Amino acid sequence: MSSAEEPTTTYEQAREELADVVRRLEAGGLTLEESLALWERGEELAKLCQHWLDRARERLAAAAPADDED
C-alpha cells in the first residue's frame, strides 16, 4: 500500500474481520485451500491494521509538544 493510497476499510472493520478469520481458522474443519485463503486474508488484514496504527502514531507524534531537555 503506497503512502498516497488510503484504504477504504477502517481499523475497526479490519480488526473485526481479522478476529473472524482467526476464529474460523481455530475452529478447523476447512480444506487446505480454504485455510490458505483465510491465512492470506488474515495477513492482508494484519497489514491494514498496522497501517492504521502507524498513522495514529504519526499523528500523535506530530501533535505532541517537543520535549525541551534544557
The 8 nearest C-alpha neighbors of each residue, nearest first, counted from 0:
[[1, 4, 2, 5, 6, 3, 47, 50],
 [2, 0, 4, 3, 5, 6, 50, 47],
 [1, 3, 4, 0, 5, 50, 54, 6],
 [4, 2, 1, 5, 0, 6, 50, 54],
 [3, 5, 1, 2, 0, 6, 7, 50],
 [4, 6, 3, 7, 2, 1, 0, 8],
 [7, 5, 8, 4, 9, 47, 0, 50],
 [6, 8, 9, 5, 4, 10, 12, 13],
 [9, 7, 6, 12, 13, 10, 11, 47],
 [10, 8, 12, 11, 13, 7, 6, 51],
 [9, 11, 13, 12, 48, 51, 14, 8],
 [10, 12, 14, 9, 13, 15, 8, 48],
 [11, 13, 9, 15, 14, 10, 8, 16],
 [12, 14, 16, 10, 11, 15, 44, 17],
 [15, 13, 17, 11, 12, 16, 10, 18],
 [16, 14, 18, 12, 17, 13, 11, 19],
 [15, 17, 19, 13, 18, 14, 12, 20],
 [16, 18, 20, 14, 19, 15, 41, 44],
 [17, 19, 15, 21, 16, 20, 14, 22],
 [20, 18, 16, 22, 17, 21, 23, 15],
 [19, 21, 17, 23, 18, 22, 24, 37],
 [20, 22, 24, 18, 19, 23, 25, 17],
 [23, 21, 19, 25, 20, 24, 26, 18],
 [22, 24, 26, 20, 21, 25, 19, 27],
 [25, 23, 21, 26, 27, 22, 20, 34],
 [24, 26, 22, 27, 23, 21, 20, 28],
 [27, 25, 23, 24, 22, 28, 29, 21],
 [28, 26, 25, 24, 29, 23, 34, 30],
 [27, 29, 26, 30, 24, 23, 25, 34],
 [30, 28, 27, 33, 34, 31, 24, 32],
 [29, 31, 33, 32, 34, 28, 35, 27],
 [30, 32, 34, 33, 35, 29, 36, 28],
 [31, 33, 35, 30, 34, 36, 29, 37],
 [34, 32, 30, 36, 35, 31, 29, 37],
 [33, 35, 31, 37, 32, 36, 29, 38],
 [36, 34, 38, 32, 37, 33, 31, 39],
 [35, 37, 33, 39, 38, 34, 32, 40],
 [36, 38, 40, 34, 35, 39, 41, 33],
 [39, 37, 41, 35, 40, 36, 34, 42],
 [40, 38, 42, 36, 41, 37, 35, 43],
 [41, 39, 37, 43, 42, 38, 44, 36],
 [40, 42, 38, 44, 39, 43, 17, 37],
 [41, 43, 45, 39, 40, 44, 38, 46],
 [44, 42, 40, 46, 41, 45, 47, 39],
 [43, 45, 47, 41, 46, 42, 13, 17],
 [44, 46, 42, 48, 47, 43, 41, 49],
 [47, 45, 49, 43, 44, 48, 50, 42],
 [46, 48, 44, 50, 49, 45, 43, 51],
 [47, 49, 45, 51, 50, 46, 10, 44],
 [50, 48, 46, 52, 47, 51, 53, 45],
 [51, 49, 47, 53, 48, 52, 46, 54],
 [50, 52, 54, 48, 53, 49, 10, 55],
 [53, 51, 49, 55, 54, 50, 56, 48],
 [52, 54, 56, 50, 55, 51, 49, 57],
 [55, 53, 51, 57, 56, 52, 50, 58],
 [54, 56, 52, 58, 57, 53, 59, 51],
 [57, 55, 53, 59, 54, 58, 60, 52],
 [56, 58, 54, 60, 55, 59, 61, 53],
 [59, 57, 61, 55, 60, 56, 62, 54],
 [60, 58, 62, 56, 61, 57, 63, 55],
 [59, 61, 57, 63, 58, 62, 56, 64],
 [62, 60, 58, 59, 63, 57, 64, 56],
 [61, 63, 59, 60, 58, 64, 57, 65],
 [64, 62, 60, 61, 59, 65, 58, 66],
 [63, 65, 66, 62, 61, 60, 67, 59],
 [64, 66, 67, 63, 60, 61, 62, 68],
 [67, 65, 68, 64, 63, 69, 60, 62],
 [68, 66, 69, 65, 64, 63, 60, 62],
 [67, 69, 66, 65, 64, 63, 60, 61],
 [68, 67, 66, 65, 64, 63, 60, 62]]
